[in-house]
């Protein structure tokens, strides 16, 4: 007597069906490449806004100010900076 399935027969897994082709993937990639690129500042602003990480903003501002002072400190404007402190 052979078992032909019935109520408890196992179904063969076919896996996910692929409906996209290589051309579709190429078109998606091309469309993504042609999109307008965001700047680092706008990406960072969107990150702060979306994730509500507002505590990072004062840290970044202080880093930018210190970096600006270091850059300007090596120029001819250095004597004017020293008078501020």
N, CA and C atoms as a LAMMPS dump frame, in Angstrom:
ITEM: TIMESTEP
0
ITEM: NUMBER OF ATOMS
255
ITEM: BOX BOUNDS ff ff ff
-5.0000000000000000e+02 5.0000000000000000e+02
-5.0000000000000000e+02 5.0000000000000000e+02
-5.0000000000000000e+02 5.0000000000000000e+02
ITEM: ATOMS id mol type element x y z
1 1 1 N 0.841 -1.156 0
2 1 2 C 0 0 0
3 1 3 C 0.897 1.233 0
4 2 1 N 0.689 2.114 -0.94
5 2 2 C 1.499 3.323 -1.025
6 2 3 C 0.708 4.505 -0.518
7 3 1 N 1.454 5.411 0.061
8 3 2 C 0.825 6.596 0.626
9 3 3 C 0.869 7.694 -0.419
10 4 1 N -0.245 8.238 -0.816
11 4 2 C -0.296 9.217 -1.898
12 4 3 C -0.563 10.634 -1.402
13 5 1 N -0.476 10.844 -0.168
14 5 2 C -0.679 12.21 0.304
15 5 3 C -1.842 12.282 1.254
16 6 1 N -2.875 12.871 0.788
17 6 2 C -4.045 13.014 1.628
18 6 3 C -3.982 14.272 2.454
19 7 1 N -4.586 14.187 3.571
20 7 2 C -4.715 15.356 4.42
21 7 3 C -3.392 15.805 5.038
22 8 1 N -2.495 14.9 5.32
23 8 2 C -1.254 15.229 6.026
24 8 3 C -0.042 15.251 5.103
25 9 1 N -0.269 15.375 3.829
26 9 2 C 0.86 15.379 2.897
27 9 3 C 1.646 16.679 3.033
28 10 1 N 2.954 16.604 2.871
29 10 2 C 3.811 17.791 2.926
30 10 3 C 3.769 18.523 1.606
31 11 1 N 3.733 19.822 1.693
32 11 2 C 3.777 20.638 0.487
33 11 3 C 5.223 20.99 0.209
34 12 1 N 5.584 20.957 -1.036
35 12 2 C 6.933 21.314 -1.441
36 12 3 C 7.074 22.835 -1.422
37 13 1 N 8.131 23.311 -0.78
38 13 2 C 8.369 24.747 -0.706
39 13 3 C 8.975 25.218 -2.02
40 14 1 N 8.332 26.153 -2.629
41 14 2 C 8.805 26.69 -3.899
42 14 3 C 9.759 27.866 -3.69
43 15 1 N 9.743 28.477 -2.525
44 15 2 C 10.566 29.649 -2.271
45 15 3 C 9.885 30.882 -2.826
46 16 1 N 10.51 32.044 -2.644
47 16 2 C 9.894 33.271 -3.147
48 16 3 C 9.941 33.307 -4.67
49 17 1 N 8.864 33.752 -5.26
50 17 2 C 8.805 33.86 -6.713
51 17 3 C 9.459 35.165 -7.127
52 18 1 N 10.297 35.083 -8.134
53 18 2 C 10.974 36.263 -8.639
54 18 3 C 10.228 36.784 -9.854
55 19 1 N 9.704 37.963 -9.743
56 19 2 C 9.003 38.573 -10.862
57 19 3 C 9.834 39.675 -11.491
58 20 1 N 10.894 40.108 -10.778
59 20 2 C 11.714 41.177 -11.323
60 20 3 C 12.808 40.576 -12.188
61 21 1 N 13.204 41.322 -13.169
62 21 2 C 14.265 40.866 -14.051
63 21 3 C 15.476 41.764 -13.854
64 22 1 N 16.535 41.431 -14.528
65 22 2 C 17.755 42.219 -14.432
66 22 3 C 17.532 43.629 -14.959
67 23 1 N 16.704 43.768 -15.979
68 23 2 C 16.409 45.093 -16.531
69 23 3 C 15.67 45.957 -15.515
70 24 1 N 14.744 45.357 -14.761
71 24 2 C 14.031 46.118 -13.741
72 24 3 C 14.985 46.602 -12.662
73 25 1 N 15.911 45.732 -12.257
74 25 2 C 16.89 46.135 -11.246
75 25 3 C 17.77 47.261 -11.76
76 26 1 N 18.133 47.197 -13.025
77 26 2 C 18.964 48.239 -13.624
78 26 3 C 18.213 49.563 -13.65
79 27 1 N 16.923 49.516 -13.988
80 27 2 C 16.125 50.742 -14.024
81 27 3 C 15.967 51.337 -12.633
82 28 1 N 15.771 50.49 -11.621
83 28 2 C 15.665 50.983 -10.249
84 28 3 C 16.961 51.643 -9.811
85 29 1 N 18.087 51.014 -10.159
86 29 2 C 19.39 51.562 -9.787
87 29 3 C 19.63 52.891 -10.495
88 30 1 N 19.285 52.964 -11.771
89 30 2 C 19.473 54.199 -12.53
90 30 3 C 18.615 55.32 -11.961
91 31 1 N 17.396 55.001 -11.583
92 31 2 C 16.523 56.024 -11.008
93 31 3 C 17.079 56.51 -9.675
94 32 1 N 17.638 55.599 -8.889
95 32 2 C 18.205 55.979 -7.592
96 32 3 C 19.443 56.858 -7.782
97 33 1 N 20.251 56.56 -8.779
98 33 2 C 21.464 57.335 -9.026
99 33 3 C 21.117 58.749 -9.484
100 34 1 N 20.045 58.881 -10.245
101 34 2 C 19.683 60.183 -10.787
102 34 3 C 18.944 61.063 -9.794
103 35 1 N 18.588 60.542 -8.637
104 35 2 C 17.913 61.355 -7.636
105 35 3 C 18.857 62.425 -7.102
106 36 1 N 18.248 63.507 -6.593
107 36 2 C 19.05 64.589 -6.022
108 36 3 C 19.749 64.097 -4.763
109 37 1 N 21.026 64.388 -4.671
110 37 2 C 21.801 63.972 -3.507
111 37 3 C 21.622 64.983 -2.388
112 38 1 N 21.591 64.476 -1.183
113 38 2 C 21.457 65.328 -0.01
114 38 3 C 22.837 65.67 0.518
115 39 1 N 22.939 66.821 1.136
116 39 2 C 24.21 67.211 1.731
117 39 3 C 24.356 66.545 3.095
118 40 1 N 25.542 66.596 3.62
119 40 2 C 25.808 66.021 4.934
120 40 3 C 24.995 66.744 6.008
121 41 1 N 24.892 68.066 5.879
122 41 2 C 24.146 68.844 6.865
123 41 3 C 22.655 68.49 6.845
124 42 1 N 22.079 68.328 5.653
125 42 2 C 20.651 67.99 5.593
126 42 3 C 20.406 66.563 6.071
127 43 1 N 21.326 65.65 5.769
128 43 2 C 21.192 64.289 6.295
129 43 3 C 21.276 64.276 7.816
130 44 1 N 22.199 65.056 8.37
131 44 2 C 22.338 65.112 9.819
132 44 3 C 21.106 65.748 10.459
133 45 1 N 20.597 66.812 9.847
134 45 2 C 19.389 67.453 10.367
135 45 3 C 18.206 66.488 10.344
136 46 1 N 18.053 65.743 9.242
137 46 2 C 16.966 64.756 9.157
138 46 3 C 17.134 63.663 10.203
139 47 1 N 18.372 63.257 10.461
140 47 2 C 18.642 62.256 11.494
141 47 3 C 18.22 62.775 12.865
142 48 1 N 18.612 64.03 13.174
143 48 2 C 18.243 64.606 14.466
144 48 3 C 16.73 64.704 14.614
145 49 1 N 16.07 65.162 13.569
146 49 2 C 14.623 65.375 13.623
147 49 3 C 13.87 64.048 13.704
148 50 1 N 14.246 63.076 12.873
149 50 2 C 13.51 61.813 12.825
150 50 3 C 13.726 60.958 14.068
151 51 1 N 14.946 60.961 14.602
152 51 2 C 15.263 60.109 15.746
153 51 3 C 15.211 60.841 17.084
154 52 1 N 14.884 62.126 17.037
155 52 2 C 14.769 62.955 18.248
156 52 3 C 16.036 62.899 19.1
157 53 1 N 17.16 63.083 18.449
158 53 2 C 18.459 63.102 19.124
159 53 3 C 18.943 64.541 19.271
160 54 1 N 18.102 65.396 19.833
161 54 2 C 18.422 66.808 19.937
162 54 3 C 19.605 67.07 20.853
163 55 1 N 19.941 66.146 21.741
164 55 2 C 21.065 66.347 22.647
165 55 3 C 22.392 66.344 21.89
166 56 1 N 22.405 65.834 20.652
167 56 2 C 23.64 65.842 19.863
168 56 3 C 23.95 67.217 19.278
169 57 1 N 22.941 68.038 19.117
170 57 2 C 23.13 69.332 18.456
171 57 3 C 24.118 70.248 19.191
172 58 1 N 24.026 70.441 20.519
173 58 2 C 25.027 71.301 21.183
174 58 3 C 26.442 70.743 21.098
175 59 1 N 26.582 69.439 21.112
176 59 2 C 27.909 68.834 21.006
177 59 3 C 28.521 69.142 19.653
178 60 1 N 27.745 68.984 18.602
179 60 2 C 28.24 69.242 17.246
180 60 3 C 28.547 70.718 17.061
181 61 1 N 27.722 71.593 17.608
182 61 2 C 27.962 73.031 17.488
183 61 3 C 29.269 73.414 18.184
184 62 1 N 29.508 72.858 19.36
185 62 2 C 30.76 73.156 20.071
186 62 3 C 31.961 72.628 19.291
187 63 1 N 31.849 71.428 18.741
188 63 2 C 32.944 70.894 17.921
189 63 3 C 33.221 71.788 16.715
190 64 1 N 32.172 72.277 16.079
191 64 2 C 32.364 73.151 14.922
192 64 3 C 33.005 74.474 15.332
193 65 1 N 32.588 75.035 16.456
194 65 2 C 33.186 76.289 16.921
195 65 3 C 34.657 76.113 17.282
196 66 1 N 34.986 75.039 17.976
197 66 2 C 36.391 74.789 18.339
198 66 3 C 37.216 74.549 17.086
199 67 1 N 36.669 73.803 16.144
200 67 2 C 37.378 73.575 14.879
201 67 3 C 37.591 74.865 14.113
202 68 1 N 36.569 75.73 14.11
203 68 2 C 36.727 77.02 13.451
204 68 3 C 37.785 77.877 14.111
205 69 1 N 37.822 77.848 15.45
206 69 2 C 38.867 78.601 16.164
207 69 3 C 40.258 78.059 15.863
208 70 1 N 40.381 76.757 15.747
209 70 2 C 41.689 76.172 15.424
210 70 3 C 42.137 76.55 14.018
211 71 1 N 41.202 76.575 13.103
212 71 2 C 41.563 76.936 11.728
213 71 3 C 41.929 78.417 11.642
214 72 1 N 41.12 79.274 12.245
215 72 2 C 41.38 80.715 12.19
216 72 3 C 42.603 81.067 13.042
217 73 1 N 42.896 80.251 14.06
218 73 2 C 44.054 80.515 14.916
219 73 3 C 45.378 80.4 14.182
220 74 1 N 45.39 79.714 13.061
221 74 2 C 46.622 79.583 12.282
222 74 3 C 46.747 80.617 11.189
223 75 1 N 45.863 81.582 11.146
224 75 2 C 45.902 82.599 10.097
225 75 3 C 46.323 83.939 10.682
226 76 1 N 46.221 84.971 9.88
227 76 2 C 46.597 86.313 10.327
228 76 3 C 45.586 86.888 11.313
229 77 1 N 44.437 86.272 11.441
230 77 2 C 43.416 86.758 12.372
231 77 3 C 43.655 86.259 13.801
232 78 1 N 44.712 85.499 14.015
233 78 2 C 44.985 84.928 15.344
234 78 3 C 45.122 85.976 16.444
235 79 1 N 45.805 87.092 16.224
236 79 2 C 45.9 88.082 17.316
237 79 3 C 44.549 88.637 17.747
238 80 1 N 43.59 88.674 16.846
239 80 2 C 42.265 89.175 17.21
240 80 3 C 41.483 88.153 18.02
241 81 1 N 41.774 86.872 17.793
242 81 2 C 41.092 85.826 18.546
243 81 3 C 41.602 85.796 19.991
244 82 1 N 42.895 86.009 20.166
245 82 2 C 43.466 85.961 21.512
246 82 3 C 42.911 87.061 22.399
247 83 1 N 42.497 88.161 21.821
248 83 2 C 41.927 89.239 22.632
249 83 3 C 40.543 88.868 23.162
250 84 1 N 39.88 87.896 22.557
251 84 2 C 38.576 87.478 23.038
252 84 3 C 38.678 86.691 24.353
253 85 1 N 39.813 86.059 24.572
254 85 2 C 39.979 85.245 25.768
255 85 3 C 40.847 85.969 26.748
